[in-house]
């Protein structure tokens, strides 16, 4: 399970960068065989738009839908049951932390050094940067 929280909106520039990074991440994951859809029970494609980003794994690989809003409204989470789309969820959260480090507090049940190794390596491959630990767990927002 991944957790994030905040109360301040992303700036227009931050949100533009997050949407671009998310599209890049989803394309990269699809090239690696990860399939996406909008919701666990709907065949519509994933959604990256002006106010939110929404995706889940496809068909039998879905679990809980990942929803990131331009205007966070407190605490949110996404359980992925380590299904293939977990890679994309982690990558988007890393991208958010790199682009807008002060907007969201991010945490996970997974350990940064071991459980997030594949995500960190994928982020480095996609963006050419080794991310620092994104977890702070401060959900006072």
CORVENUR-V101411 format. One record per run of one state. SS is the DSSP state (2 for helix, 1 for strand, 0 for the rest). FROM is the first residue (numbers start at 1). TO is the last residue. If there is no record, write none. Layout:
SS_FROM_TO ; SS_FROM_TO
This chain:
0_1_1 ; 1_2_6 ; 0_7_8 ; 1_9_9 ; 0_10_11 ; 2_12_31 ; 0_32_35 ; 1_36_37 ; 0_38_38 ; 1_39_39 ; 0_40_41 ; 1_42_42 ; 0_43_46 ; 1_47_48 ; 0_49_51 ; 1_52_57 ; 0_58_58 ; 2_59_61 ; 0_62_65 ; 1_66_69 ; 0_70_70 ; 1_71_71 ; 0_72_73 ; 1_74_78 ; 0_79_85 ; 2_86_99 ; 0_100_104 ; 1_105_108 ; 0_109_116 ; 2_117_127 ; 0_128_134 ; 1_135_135 ; 0_136_141
